[in-house]
Amino acid sequence: MLEHKFSIADSWAYGDSINDVPMLFVAKRRVAVDPNPTMREHPLFNQLTEEHWV
């Protein structure tokens, strides 16, 4: 990524479960897509943009 001047900090991340939370918080733009109930209960859920695709 450095070779192409990409940065994870400037990226988008999409997730739908509690397992995706660590990845989401590495990215600058965080999107919860059709999040499951466990993800909704995470204390940092309110810092995510929520989308519904289904």
PDB file with SEQRES, HELIX, SHEET and CRYST1 records, atoms N, CA, C and O in Angstrom:
SEQRES   1 A   54  MET LEU GLU HIS LYS PHE SER ILE ALA ASP SER TRP ALA          
SEQRES   2 A   54  TYR GLY ASP SER ILE ASN ASP VAL PRO MET LEU PHE VAL          
SEQRES   3 A   54  ALA LYS ARG ARG VAL ALA VAL ASP PRO ASN PRO THR MET          
SEQRES   4 A   54  ARG GLU HIS PRO LEU PHE ASN GLN LEU THR GLU GLU HIS          
SEQRES   5 A   54  TRP VAL                                                      
HELIX    1 AA1 LEU A    2  HIS A    4  5                                   3    
HELIX    2 AA2 ILE A    8  ASP A   10  5                                   3    
HELIX    3 AA3 ILE A   18  ASP A   20  5                                   3    
HELIX    4 AA4 VAL A   21  LEU A   24  1                                   4    
HELIX    5 AA5 PRO A   37  ARG A   40  1                                   4    
HELIX    6 AA6 PHE A   45  GLN A   47  5                                   3    
SHEET    1 AA1 3 TRP A  12  GLY A  15  0                                        
SHEET    2 AA1 3 ARG A  29  VAL A  33  1                                        
SHEET    3 AA1 3 THR A  49  GLU A  51  1                                        
CRYST1    1.000    1.000    1.000  90.00  90.00  90.00 P 1           1          
ATOM      1  N   MET A   1       0.806  -1.185   0.000  1.00  0.00           N  
ATOM      2  CA  MET A   1       0.000   0.000   0.000  1.00  0.00           C  
ATOM      3  C   MET A   1       0.855   1.257   0.000  1.00  0.00           C  
ATOM      4  O   MET A   1       0.487   2.253  -0.623  1.00  0.00           O  
ATOM      5  N   LEU A   2       1.973   1.228   0.677  1.00  0.00           N  
ATOM      6  CA  LEU A   2       2.829   2.406   0.681  1.00  0.00           C  
ATOM      7  C   LEU A   2       3.352   2.709  -0.712  1.00  0.00           C  
ATOM      8  O   LEU A   2       3.539   3.868  -1.080  1.00  0.00           O  
ATOM      9  N   GLU A   3       3.582   1.667  -1.471  1.00  0.00           N  
ATOM     10  CA  GLU A   3       4.082   1.828  -2.822  1.00  0.00           C  
ATOM     11  C   GLU A   3       3.107   2.651  -3.676  1.00  0.00           C  
ATOM     12  O   GLU A   3       3.526   3.365  -4.587  1.00  0.00           O  
ATOM     13  N   HIS A   4       1.812   2.547  -3.377  1.00  0.00           N  
ATOM     14  CA  HIS A   4       0.789   3.259  -4.135  1.00  0.00           C  
ATOM     15  C   HIS A   4       0.200   4.437  -3.349  1.00  0.00           C  
ATOM     16  O   HIS A   4      -0.774   5.056  -3.779  1.00  0.00           O  
ATOM     17  N   LYS A   5       0.795   4.735  -2.209  1.00  0.00           N  
ATOM     18  CA  LYS A   5       0.385   5.851  -1.353  1.00  0.00           C  
ATOM     19  C   LYS A   5      -1.055   5.726  -0.865  1.00  0.00           C  
ATOM     20  O   LYS A   5      -1.766   6.726  -0.765  1.00  0.00           O  
ATOM     21  N   PHE A   6      -1.481   4.520  -0.565  1.00  0.00           N  
ATOM     22  CA  PHE A   6      -2.779   4.288   0.049  1.00  0.00           C  
ATOM     23  C   PHE A   6      -2.590   4.215   1.554  1.00  0.00           C  
ATOM     24  O   PHE A   6      -1.535   3.812   2.044  1.00  0.00           O  
ATOM     25  N   SER A   7      -3.610   4.604   2.266  1.00  0.00           N  
ATOM     26  CA  SER A   7      -3.558   4.531   3.714  1.00  0.00           C  
ATOM     27  C   SER A   7      -4.844   3.907   4.234  1.00  0.00           C  
ATOM     28  O   SER A   7      -5.939   4.282   3.813  1.00  0.00           O  
ATOM     29  N   ILE A   8      -4.708   2.965   5.140  1.00  0.00           N  
ATOM     30  CA  ILE A   8      -5.893   2.375   5.754  1.00  0.00           C  
ATOM     31  C   ILE A   8      -6.691   3.451   6.476  1.00  0.00           C  
ATOM     32  O   ILE A   8      -7.920   3.386   6.523  1.00  0.00           O  
ATOM     33  N   ALA A   9      -6.020   4.413   7.022  1.00  0.00           N  
ATOM     34  CA  ALA A   9      -6.697   5.488   7.757  1.00  0.00           C  
ATOM     35  C   ALA A   9      -7.599   6.327   6.855  1.00  0.00           C  
ATOM     36  O   ALA A   9      -8.506   6.993   7.354  1.00  0.00           O  
ATOM     37  N   ASP A  10      -7.376   6.310   5.554  1.00  0.00           N  
ATOM     38  CA  ASP A  10      -8.211   7.051   4.605  1.00  0.00           C  
ATOM     39  C   ASP A  10      -9.245   6.161   3.928  1.00  0.00           C  
ATOM     40  O   ASP A  10      -9.907   6.586   2.981  1.00  0.00           O  
ATOM     41  N   SER A  11      -9.386   4.942   4.405  1.00  0.00           N  
ATOM     42  CA  SER A  11     -10.241   3.969   3.727  1.00  0.00           C  
ATOM     43  C   SER A  11     -11.661   3.919   4.292  1.00  0.00           C  
ATOM     44  O   SER A  11     -11.984   4.551   5.298  1.00  0.00           O  
ATOM     45  N   TRP A  12     -12.484   3.148   3.608  1.00  0.00           N  
ATOM     46  CA  TRP A  12     -13.839   2.835   4.044  1.00  0.00           C  
ATOM     47  C   TRP A  12     -13.831   1.412   4.560  1.00  0.00           C  
ATOM     48  O   TRP A  12     -13.104   0.569   4.034  1.00  0.00           O  
ATOM     49  N   ALA A  13     -14.625   1.129   5.577  1.00  0.00           N  
ATOM     50  CA  ALA A  13     -14.782  -0.237   6.082  1.00  0.00           C  
ATOM     51  C   ALA A  13     -16.268  -0.504   6.285  1.00  0.00           C  
ATOM     52  O   ALA A  13     -17.011   0.346   6.776  1.00  0.00           O  
ATOM     53  N   TYR A  14     -16.679  -1.699   5.899  1.00  0.00           N  
ATOM     54  CA  TYR A  14     -18.070  -2.107   6.013  1.00  0.00           C  
ATOM     55  C   TYR A  14     -18.128  -3.389   6.830  1.00  0.00           C  
ATOM     56  O   TYR A  14     -17.297  -4.280   6.646  1.00  0.00           O  
ATOM     57  N   GLY A  15     -19.096  -3.490   7.724  1.00  0.00           N  
ATOM     58  CA  GLY A  15     -19.234  -4.698   8.526  1.00  0.00           C  
ATOM     59  C   GLY A  15     -20.660  -4.876   8.992  1.00  0.00           C  
ATOM     60  O   GLY A  15     -21.471  -3.951   8.950  1.00  0.00           O  
ATOM     61  N   ASP A  16     -20.952  -6.100   9.442  1.00  0.00           N  
ATOM     62  CA  ASP A  16     -22.310  -6.379   9.903  1.00  0.00           C  
ATOM     63  C   ASP A  16     -22.359  -7.125  11.228  1.00  0.00           C  
ATOM     64  O   ASP A  16     -23.443  -7.388  11.749  1.00  0.00           O  
ATOM     65  N   SER A  17     -21.197  -7.471  11.778  1.00  0.00           N  
ATOM     66  CA  SER A  17     -21.204  -8.231  13.025  1.00  0.00           C  
ATOM     67  C   SER A  17     -20.158  -7.689  13.994  1.00  0.00           C  
ATOM     68  O   SER A  17     -19.290  -6.895  13.630  1.00  0.00           O  
ATOM     69  N   ILE A  18     -20.270  -8.142  15.222  1.00  0.00           N  
ATOM     70  CA  ILE A  18     -19.344  -7.737  16.276  1.00  0.00           C  
ATOM     71  C   ILE A  18     -17.896  -8.092  15.913  1.00  0.00           C  
ATOM     72  O   ILE A  18     -16.960  -7.431  16.363  1.00  0.00           O  
ATOM     73  N   ASN A  19     -17.721  -9.119  15.111  1.00  0.00           N  
ATOM     74  CA  ASN A  19     -16.377  -9.532  14.688  1.00  0.00           C  
ATOM     75  C   ASN A  19     -15.719  -8.500  13.777  1.00  0.00           C  
ATOM     76  O   ASN A  19     -14.496  -8.489  13.638  1.00  0.00           O  
ATOM     77  N   ASP A  20     -16.507  -7.644  13.163  1.00  0.00           N  
ATOM     78  CA  ASP A  20     -15.972  -6.631  12.248  1.00  0.00           C  
ATOM     79  C   ASP A  20     -15.560  -5.337  12.950  1.00  0.00           C  
ATOM     80  O   ASP A  20     -14.917  -4.487  12.333  1.00  0.00           O  
ATOM     81  N   VAL A  21     -15.910  -5.171  14.201  1.00  0.00           N  
ATOM     82  CA  VAL A  21     -15.659  -3.911  14.912  1.00  0.00           C  
ATOM     83  C   VAL A  21     -14.184  -3.519  14.917  1.00  0.00           C  
ATOM     84  O   VAL A  21     -13.891  -2.354  14.645  1.00  0.00           O  
ATOM     85  N   PRO A  22     -13.229  -4.415  15.207  1.00  0.00           N  
ATOM     86  CA  PRO A  22     -11.820  -3.985  15.183  1.00  0.00           C  
ATOM     87  C   PRO A  22     -11.400  -3.432  13.818  1.00  0.00           C  
ATOM     88  O   PRO A  22     -10.689  -2.430  13.749  1.00  0.00           O  
ATOM     89  N   MET A  23     -11.835  -4.081  12.735  1.00  0.00           N  
ATOM     90  CA  MET A  23     -11.498  -3.612  11.393  1.00  0.00           C  
ATOM     91  C   MET A  23     -12.145  -2.250  11.132  1.00  0.00           C  
ATOM     92  O   MET A  23     -11.514  -1.366  10.553  1.00  0.00           O  
ATOM     93  N   LEU A  24     -13.385  -2.080  11.550  1.00  0.00           N  
ATOM     94  CA  LEU A  24     -14.092  -0.830  11.307  1.00  0.00           C  
ATOM     95  C   LEU A  24     -13.375   0.355  11.948  1.00  0.00           C  
ATOM     96  O   LEU A  24     -13.348   1.447  11.381  1.00  0.00           O  
ATOM     97  N   PHE A  25     -12.802   0.145  13.113  1.00  0.00           N  
ATOM     98  CA  PHE A  25     -12.181   1.261  13.812  1.00  0.00           C  
ATOM     99  C   PHE A  25     -10.742   1.534  13.394  1.00  0.00           C  
ATOM    100  O   PHE A  25     -10.078   2.389  13.979  1.00  0.00           O  
ATOM    101  N   VAL A  26     -10.260   0.819  12.395  1.00  0.00           N  
ATOM    102  CA  VAL A  26      -8.983   1.154  11.769  1.00  0.00           C  
ATOM    103  C   VAL A  26      -9.225   2.158  10.645  1.00  0.00           C  
ATOM    104  O   VAL A  26      -8.378   3.006  10.365  1.00  0.00           O  
ATOM    105  N   ALA A  27     -10.381   2.053  10.009  1.00  0.00           N  
ATOM    106  CA  ALA A  27     -10.717   2.896   8.866  1.00  0.00           C  
ATOM    107  C   ALA A  27     -11.255   4.261   9.317  1.00  0.00           C  
ATOM    108  O   ALA A  27     -11.761   4.414  10.428  1.00  0.00           O  
ATOM    109  N   LYS A  28     -11.132   5.217   8.445  1.00  0.00           N  
ATOM    110  CA  LYS A  28     -11.640   6.558   8.732  1.00  0.00           C  
ATOM    111  C   LYS A  28     -13.160   6.607   8.601  1.00  0.00           C  
ATOM    112  O   LYS A  28     -13.838   7.253   9.401  1.00  0.00           O  
ATOM    113  N   ARG A  29     -13.684   5.928   7.599  1.00  0.00           N  
ATOM    114  CA  ARG A  29     -15.127   5.917   7.346  1.00  0.00           C  
ATOM    115  C   ARG A  29     -15.669   4.541   7.672  1.00  0.00           C  
ATOM    116  O   ARG A  29     -15.309   3.559   7.023  1.00  0.00           O  
ATOM    117  N   ARG A  30     -16.530   4.462   8.672  1.00  0.00           N  
ATOM    118  CA  ARG A  30     -17.006   3.176   9.208  1.00  0.00           C  
ATOM    119  C   ARG A  30     -18.491   3.027   8.953  1.00  0.00           C  
ATOM    120  O   ARG A  30     -19.282   3.900   9.310  1.00  0.00           O  
ATOM    121  N   VAL A  31     -18.870   1.916   8.331  1.00  0.00           N  
ATOM    122  CA  VAL A  31     -20.274   1.705   8.001  1.00  0.00           C  
ATOM    123  C   VAL A  31     -20.727   0.342   8.499  1.00  0.00           C  
ATOM    124  O   VAL A  31     -20.128  -0.684   8.176  1.00  0.00           O  
ATOM    125  N   ALA A  32     -21.786   0.347   9.285  1.00  0.00           N  
ATOM    126  CA  ALA A  32     -22.430  -0.897   9.715  1.00  0.00           C  
ATOM    127  C   ALA A  32     -23.564  -1.161   8.726  1.00  0.00           C  
ATOM    128  O   ALA A  32     -24.506  -0.375   8.632  1.00  0.00           O  
ATOM    129  N   VAL A  33     -23.470  -2.259   7.999  1.00  0.00           N  
ATOM    130  CA  VAL A  33     -24.471  -2.603   6.989  1.00  0.00           C  
ATOM    131  C   VAL A  33     -25.360  -3.713   7.536  1.00  0.00           C  
ATOM    132  O   VAL A  33     -24.886  -4.809   7.834  1.00  0.00           O  
ATOM    133  N   ASP A  34     -26.646  -3.423   7.665  1.00  0.00           N  
ATOM    134  CA  ASP A  34     -27.590  -4.390   8.218  1.00  0.00           C  
ATOM    135  C   ASP A  34     -26.997  -5.069   9.461  1.00  0.00           C  
ATOM    136  O   ASP A  34     -26.897  -6.295   9.510  1.00  0.00           O  
ATOM    137  N   PRO A  35     -26.605  -4.273  10.464  1.00  0.00           N  
ATOM    138  CA  PRO A  35     -25.915  -4.838  11.633  1.00  0.00           C  
ATOM    139  C   PRO A  35     -26.782  -5.819  12.416  1.00  0.00           C  
ATOM    140  O   PRO A  35     -27.992  -5.642  12.559  1.00  0.00           O  
ATOM    141  N   ASN A  36     -26.120  -6.857  12.916  1.00  0.00           N  
ATOM    142  CA  ASN A  36     -26.847  -7.835  13.728  1.00  0.00           C  
ATOM    143  C   ASN A  36     -27.034  -7.276  15.147  1.00  0.00           C  
ATOM    144  O   ASN A  36     -26.381  -6.299  15.516  1.00  0.00           O  
ATOM    145  N   PRO A  37     -27.918  -7.885  15.940  1.00  0.00           N  
ATOM    146  CA  PRO A  37     -28.215  -7.363  17.291  1.00  0.00           C  
ATOM    147  C   PRO A  37     -26.995  -7.241  18.197  1.00  0.00           C  
ATOM    148  O   PRO A  37     -26.898  -6.294  18.977  1.00  0.00           O  
ATOM    149  N   THR A  38     -26.066  -8.184  18.103  1.00  0.00           N  
ATOM    150  CA  THR A  38     -24.864  -8.123  18.951  1.00  0.00           C  
ATOM    151  C   THR A  38     -24.022  -6.902  18.609  1.00  0.00           C  
ATOM    152  O   THR A  38     -23.481  -6.252  19.503  1.00  0.00           O  
ATOM    153  N   MET A  39     -23.907  -6.589  17.334  1.00  0.00           N  
ATOM    154  CA  MET A  39     -23.143  -5.412  16.935  1.00  0.00           C  
ATOM    155  C   MET A  39     -23.823  -4.138  17.441  1.00  0.00           C  
ATOM    156  O   MET A  39     -23.144  -3.204  17.868  1.00  0.00           O  
ATOM    157  N   ARG A  40     -25.124  -4.093  17.399  1.00  0.00           N  
ATOM    158  CA  ARG A  40     -25.872  -2.914  17.875  1.00  0.00           C  
ATOM    159  C   ARG A  40     -25.630  -2.646  19.364  1.00  0.00           C  
ATOM    160  O   ARG A  40     -25.733  -1.503  19.807  1.00  0.00           O  
ATOM    161  N   GLU A  41     -25.312  -3.680  20.133  1.00  0.00           N  
ATOM    162  CA  GLU A  41     -25.082  -3.537  21.570  1.00  0.00           C  
ATOM    163  C   GLU A  41     -23.663  -3.079  21.911  1.00  0.00           C  
ATOM    164  O   GLU A  41     -23.382  -2.730  23.057  1.00  0.00           O  
ATOM    165  N   HIS A  42     -22.779  -3.080  20.928  1.00  0.00           N  
ATOM    166  CA  HIS A  42     -21.390  -2.680  21.173  1.00  0.00           C  
ATOM    167  C   HIS A  42     -21.360  -1.218  21.631  1.00  0.00           C  
ATOM    168  O   HIS A  42     -22.070  -0.389  21.060  1.00  0.00           O  
ATOM    169  N   PRO A  43     -20.556  -0.881  22.648  1.00  0.00           N  
ATOM    170  CA  PRO A  43     -20.530   0.482  23.186  1.00  0.00           C  
ATOM    171  C   PRO A  43     -20.133   1.557  22.166  1.00  0.00           C  
ATOM    172  O   PRO A  43     -20.475   2.725  22.349  1.00  0.00           O  
ATOM    173  N   LEU A  44     -19.425   1.186  21.104  1.00  0.00           N  
ATOM    174  CA  LEU A  44     -19.002   2.174  20.110  1.00  0.00           C  
ATOM    175  C   LEU A  44     -19.912   2.209  18.879  1.00  0.00           C  
ATOM    176  O   LEU A  44     -19.617   2.903  17.906  1.00  0.00           O  
ATOM    177  N   PHE A  45     -21.012   1.463  18.925  1.00  0.00           N  
ATOM    178  CA  PHE A  45     -21.895   1.393  17.762  1.00  0.00           C  
ATOM    179  C   PHE A  45     -22.374   2.777  17.323  1.00  0.00           C  
ATOM    180  O   PHE A  45     -22.544   3.017  16.127  1.00  0.00           O  
ATOM    181  N   ASN A  46     -22.590   3.671  18.251  1.00  0.00           N  
ATOM    182  CA  ASN A  46     -23.089   5.008  17.900  1.00  0.00           C  
ATOM    183  C   ASN A  46     -22.077   5.831  17.104  1.00  0.00           C  
ATOM    184  O   ASN A  46     -22.421   6.902  16.604  1.00  0.00           O  
ATOM    185  N   GLN A  47     -20.847   5.358  16.979  1.00  0.00           N  
ATOM    186  CA  GLN A  47     -19.830   6.050  16.189  1.00  0.00           C  
ATOM    187  C   GLN A  47     -19.785   5.552  14.746  1.00  0.00           C  
ATOM    188  O   GLN A  47     -18.953   6.003  13.958  1.00  0.00           O  
ATOM    189  N   LEU A  48     -20.671   4.628  14.400  1.00  0.00           N  
ATOM    190  CA  LEU A  48     -20.717   4.069  13.052  1.00  0.00           C  
ATOM    191  C   LEU A  48     -21.850   4.694  12.260  1.00  0.00           C  
ATOM    192  O   LEU A  48     -22.867   5.101  12.822  1.00  0.00           O  
ATOM    193  N   THR A  49     -21.668   4.764  10.966  1.00  0.00           N  
ATOM    194  CA  THR A  49     -22.764   5.120  10.071  1.00  0.00           C  
ATOM    195  C   THR A  49     -23.523   3.821   9.796  1.00  0.00           C  
ATOM    196  O   THR A  49     -22.916   2.792   9.497  1.00  0.00           O  
ATOM    197  N   GLU A  50     -24.839   3.875   9.898  1.00  0.00           N  
ATOM    198  CA  GLU A  50     -25.630   2.661   9.698  1.00  0.00           C  
ATOM    199  C   GLU A  50     -26.335   2.709   8.347  1.00  0.00           C  
ATOM    200  O   GLU A  50     -26.975   3.703   8.003  1.00  0.00           O  
ATOM    201  N   GLU A  51     -26.212   1.633   7.593  1.00  0.00           N  
ATOM    202  CA  GLU A  51     -26.856   1.500   6.282  1.00  0.00           C  
ATOM    203  C   GLU A  51     -27.694   0.238   6.262  1.00  0.00           C  
ATOM    204  O   GLU A  51     -27.389  -0.736   6.951  1.00  0.00           O  
ATOM    205  N   HIS A  52     -28.741   0.264   5.477  1.00  0.00           N  
ATOM    206  CA  HIS A  52     -29.578  -0.930   5.291  1.00  0.00           C  
ATOM    207  C   HIS A  52     -29.633  -1.223   3.795  1.00  0.00           C  
ATOM    208  O   HIS A  52     -30.168  -0.433   3.017  1.00  0.00           O  
ATOM    209  N   TRP A  53     -29.081  -2.356   3.404  1.00  0.00           N  
ATOM    210  CA  TRP A  53     -29.014  -2.730   1.998  1.00  0.00           C  
ATOM    211  C   TRP A  53     -30.001  -3.828   1.639  1.00  0.00           C  
ATOM    212  O   TRP A  53     -30.192  -4.132   0.461  1.00  0.00           O  
ATOM    213  N   VAL A  54     -30.622  -4.419   2.635  1.00  0.00           N  
ATOM    214  CA  VAL A  54     -31.546  -5.524   2.353  1.00  0.00           C  
ATOM    215  C   VAL A  54     -32.964  -5.086   2.639  1.00  0.00           C  
ATOM    216  O   VAL A  54     -33.898  -5.869   2.466  1.00  0.00           O  
TER     217      VAL A  54                                                      
END                                                                             
